[in-house]
Amino acid sequence: MAMLDALIDGLGPAVSTDPADLEAARTDRSGWTTPERPLAVVRARSTADVQAVLRLATAHRTPVVPRGSGTGLAGGAVASEGSVVLDLSGMDRVLAVDVDDETAVVEPGVITDALAEHLRPLGLWWPPDPASRAISSVGGNIATNAGGLLCAKYGVTRQSVLALAVVLADGGLVRLGGATVKDVTGYDLTGLMIGSEGTLGVVVEATLRLRRLDPHPPVTLAATFDSVVQAAAAAAAITATGLRPAALEIMDAASCAAVDALVAAGEGPEGDLPSLAGRGAFLLVRTDGAGAEAEAATAVRLIEAEGGNVSRAPDERAGEALLALRRSAHAAFARLGEVLIEDVAVPRSALPQMFAAIEGIAARHGLPIPTIAHAGDGNLHPNVVIPASMPHAPGEIPEAVWAVGDEVFRAALALGGALTGEHGVGVLKRRWLADAVGEDVLALSRRVKAAFDPLGVLNPGKAI
Ligand SMILES: Cc1cc2nc3c(=O)[nH]c(=O)nc-3n(C[C@H](O)[C@H](O)[C@H](O)COP(=O)(O)OP(=O)(O)OC[C@H]3O[C@@H](n4cnc5c(N)ncnc54)[C@H](O)[C@@H]3O)c2cc1C
């Protein structure tokens, strides 16, 4: 209780012990709920608030769990026993935008889409575009090194951050990186912080690297195939020619059916959309920039060579509707029941083999695994649908589903792939981490963690 008293003493109304707040902090969007209970939730309004929490946490040896919007899919922002959940969503201001230098300085809680709205009238945009962009925070994007539809061409979050202000475990504030495009001074601690899932420090301010909005209209293609392996082969052929589409997305047959049902129920995006009923796979290609037309023409040729039936969106609005169709996949899966949204990456050339492996795993286990992929960077999301008939406590992921996950992860690793392409390790993937990176690298990571956080107060039990 000494910690709670000290928190209330120091931070007053920012501290909540409301059972509803404590309950909400026990889960994220992964569908998993921890049995552990936090001590309090603190809604930080300033860097000084964050520093005060970390100073007290160090003094009282209390774990602190940073939390942005709580849209994570790996349990990273989920409370641990007796922890203080540090809610950063109220620190949501865009502090400055420099149009000439193409930079923005923001607080961590700003919603990804809200930042886009702020930048659009200035002719600028920030590339990270997770499908959760309407609900995720920029701080969460940074802490998970988020990706999205456009990162095959424009990079993941790490490529779009120049500098960070970070509160360390002892409450100290450090500024990492700078406002210049080039800066090789010292170790790249900014890069280390990005993707560290709240285990090394709390991001309280970020200087973001922006881009100009492109004056050329993009070209968007929609193709259907008899099988997902054909669609994956077309995507692999597109990237193998050196084309860099802004987006290259695949949905398999089960995903097409789910999205089609969503649209038919009037809950999907609107517009002139292709029917996905009975399709073996859907491939979306967007090309942009000065070479958009020529790149699209090459993509059409390669799609047709793999047996695809391709059409071109007649205008930008129709192109946006196609992107919205792809982004609606998560909502479509949610209608099927409880879903474990998985995330692996493979070398792009191995996409057809990975899709085939997932089809085999689904058949062997008798579980539907509708799968979508950011094919441009080899990142797949197999979505394991948990049948209502499978016994499990609410918020718990049944072992039979983890057995499917285990096979999916091992198949990706066997193809030279990664355990997670963009969602992070959090709690849920820790048991596979040593297999993915090796015991030696895991031990080194733990030494890095100890250098930043010797007492282990920052998000213990997560990421490493
Ligand atoms: C429908 C849906 C679609 C999604 N699509 C994508 C996608 O396309 N690409 C993708 O990458 N992800 C996707 N996600 C996952 C998730 O939205 C991202 O990981 C997002 O970046 C998390 O942001 P958040 O603000 O919700 O972070 P949270 O969930 O609150 O936290 C995530 C992690 O970051 C840490 N953290 C948060 N803020 C800070 C901070 N300021 N300082 C230090 N650590 C911090 C937390 O401790 C935790 O470890 C999706 C999720 C959903 C529900």
The ligand as an ORCA input file, in Angstrom:
! r2SCAN-3c Opt
* xyz 0 1
  C      -7.778     -4.711    -35.707
  C      -6.305     -4.558    -35.452
  C      -5.436     -4.434    -36.519
  C      -4.069     -4.297    -36.304
  N      -3.241     -4.138    -37.365
  C      -1.931     -3.936    -37.173
  C      -1.068     -3.735    -38.281
  O      -1.489     -3.700    -39.443
  N       0.253     -3.554    -38.027
  C       0.753     -3.550    -36.765
  O       1.953     -3.364    -36.601
  N      -0.045     -3.754    -35.699
  C      -1.369     -3.928    -35.866
  N      -2.190     -4.115    -34.784
  C      -1.611     -4.188    -33.431
  C      -1.536     -2.841    -32.662
  O      -2.563     -1.964    -33.059
  C      -0.172     -2.196    -32.847
  O       0.805     -3.015    -32.231
  C      -0.062     -0.780    -32.270
  O       1.196     -0.251    -32.644
  C      -0.196     -0.724    -30.759
  O      -0.444      0.610    -30.381
  P      -1.168      0.928    -28.987
  O      -1.131      2.388    -28.787
  O      -2.478      0.304    -28.924
  O      -0.155      0.215    -27.985
  P      -0.503     -0.678    -26.714
  O      -1.259     -1.880    -27.110
  O      -1.073      0.169    -25.650
  O       0.973     -1.115    -26.282
  C       1.737     -1.960    -27.103
  C       3.151     -2.092    -26.509
  O       3.795     -0.828    -26.523
  C       4.165     -0.412    -25.203
  N       3.945      1.043    -25.170
  C       2.826      1.721    -25.539
  N       3.047      3.037    -25.451
  C       4.335      3.206    -25.037
  C       5.156      4.339    -24.763
  N       4.728      5.586    -24.927
  N       6.436      4.130    -24.337
  C       6.914      2.861    -24.189
  N       6.176      1.761    -24.417
  C       4.907      1.938    -24.835
  C       3.286     -1.233    -24.272
  O       3.908     -1.443    -23.017
  C       3.159     -2.536    -25.051
  O       4.288     -3.337    -24.835
  C      -3.566     -4.279    -34.973
  C      -4.451     -4.395    -33.902
  C      -5.806     -4.534    -34.124
  C      -6.731     -4.636    -32.951
*
